[in-house]
Amino acid sequence: MKNIAYLGLGSNKGDSQFYIKQVITFFKQSKEHSLLAISSIYETKPMGVTSQQNFLNAVIKIETTFSSHQLHSEIKQLENRIGRNGTYRWGPREIDIDLLFFNKEIVEEDSLKIPHHGIKERDFVLIPLLEIDRNLTFPNENIPLFHLVEQLQNHYILNKFSINF
């Protein structure tokens, strides 16, 4: 069975653009996954711990035969292979890969939450998601994502740019 997943990519430590490109290259070359769409890259203010460098963020859409748990495990291994070093909540990181949506699945476990927590408050996730798919709705709530953007209290996006892959 083929599944659709949306992954959030973020980096603010080292060569952020290079780390994001590595994730995209991995999914482009993968035999188990198909890369379907890539958003623009967004430069964003840090959230939580503000005394650090700005982030680069993007969202990709993939098709996979993996289950949500298999995909989550694989993206954690990919973070380690790319060079993610120890970090703390909202701290600087070489690469962060978040499983945002997986089909319309809802998972509430200690190690995995789908949809990813915090999506509704993050313009740097909502806007790239909408760039890829304007008709996305929040699972189980049927709330169009563009309505969530209209309700945002905080804005983190500073700049948007495209990179070639």
C-alpha positions in Angstrom: 0.0 0.0 0.0 1.2 3.5 -0.8 1.1 6.2 1.8 1.4 9.9 1.6 3.6 11.7 4.1 4.6 15.3 4.7 7.9 16.0 6.3 9.1 19.2 7.9 12.8 20.0 7.5 14.7 22.5 9.6 18.3 23.5 10.3 20.2 26.4 11.9 23.6 25.0 12.7 26.4 24.7 10.2 25.6 24.7 6.5 21.8 24.6 6.8 21.1 24.6 3.1 23.5 21.7 2.6 21.7 19.6 5.3 18.3 20.3 3.9 19.6 19.3 0.4 21.0 16.1 1.8 17.5 15.1 3.1 15.9 15.9 -0.3 18.6 14.0 -2.1 18.0 11.0 0.1 14.3 10.9 -0.8 15.0 11.6 -4.5 17.3 8.6 -4.6 15.4 6.2 -2.4 14.0 3.0 -3.7 11.3 2.8 -0.9 10.0 6.4 -1.3 9.1 8.8 -4.0 9.6 12.5 -3.6 6.4 14.2 -4.9 6.9 17.9 -4.0 9.3 20.3 -2.3 8.3 23.7 -0.9 10.4 26.8 -1.1 13.0 27.4 1.7 11.9 29.7 4.4 14.2 31.7 6.7 12.6 31.9 10.1 13.2 33.4 13.5 13.9 30.7 16.2 11.0 29.6 18.3 11.3 29.2 22.1 15.0 29.8 22.6 15.5 33.0 20.6 19.2 33.6 21.2 20.4 31.5 18.3 20.7 31.7 14.6 17.7 31.9 12.3 16.5 28.6 10.8 16.0 27.4 7.3 12.7 25.4 7.0 11.0 23.5 4.2 8.4 20.8 3.7 8.5 17.8 1.4 5.7 15.5 0.3 6.6 11.8 -0.3 4.9 8.6 -1.2 6.1 5.6 0.7 5.3 1.9 1.3 6.5 2.3 4.9 4.2 2.5 7.9 4.2 5.7 9.9 6.4 4.0 12.6 8.8 2.7 10.0 9.1 6.1 8.4 9.6 7.8 11.8 12.4 5.4 12.7 14.0 5.9 9.3 14.0 9.7 9.5 15.6 9.6 13.0 18.3 7.4 11.6 18.7 9.8 8.7 19.1 12.8 11.1 22.0 10.9 12.8 23.6 9.9 9.4 23.5 13.5 8.2 25.2 14.7 11.4 22.6 15.8 14.0 24.4 16.2 17.3 22.9 16.3 20.7 20.5 19.2 21.2 17.8 20.4 23.5 14.2 21.5 23.1 14.1 24.3 20.6 17.9 24.4 20.5 20.2 24.7 17.5 20.4 21.7 15.2 22.1 20.6 12.1 19.0 18.9 10.8 15.5 18.3 12.2 13.1 16.1 10.2 9.5 16.0 11.5 6.8 13.7 10.4 3.9 16.2 10.0 1.1 14.2 8.4 0.8 10.6 7.4 -2.3 10.0 5.3 -5.1 11.0 7.6 -3.6 8.9 10.5 -3.8 10.1 14.1 -1.1 8.7 16.4 -0.8 9.7 20.1 2.2 7.9 21.6 5.1 9.0 23.7 7.6 8.6 20.8 5.3 9.6 17.9 2.5 12.1 17.5 0.8 12.5 14.2 -0.2 15.1 13.2 3.0 16.6 14.6 2.3 18.8 17.7 2.6 22.5 17.2 1.6 22.6 13.5 -1.3 24.9 14.1 0.9 27.6 15.7 3.8 27.5 13.2 3.6 29.6 10.0 6.9 28.0 8.9 5.1 24.7 8.7 1.6 25.7 7.6 2.7 28.0 4.7 5.1 25.5 3.1 2.4 22.8 3.5 -0.1 25.0 1.7 2.5 25.8 -1.0 2.7 22.1 -1.7 -1.1 21.3 -1.4 -3.5 24.2 -1.1 -6.4 21.8 -0.2 -4.8 20.2 2.9 -7.0 19.8 5.9 -6.2 19.0 9.5 -6.9 15.2 10.0 -10.1 14.4 11.9 -11.0 18.1 12.2 -11.6 19.0 8.5 -10.1 22.4 9.2 -8.5 23.8 6.0 -4.9 24.7 6.8 -5.4 28.2 5.2 -7.9 28.9 8.0 -5.2 28.1 10.5 -2.8 30.5 8.9 -5.4 33.3 9.2 -5.7 32.6 12.9 -1.9 32.7 13.7 -0.8 34.8 16.6 3.0 34.6 16.0 4.9 35.0 12.8 8.3 33.5 12.4 8.9 33.7 8.6 11.4 36.3 7.6 12.2 35.4 4.0 11.3 32.9 1.3 13.6 31.7 -1.5 13.9 28.8 -3.9 16.9 26.5 -4.3 17.5 24.2 -7.2 17.9 20.4 -6.7 
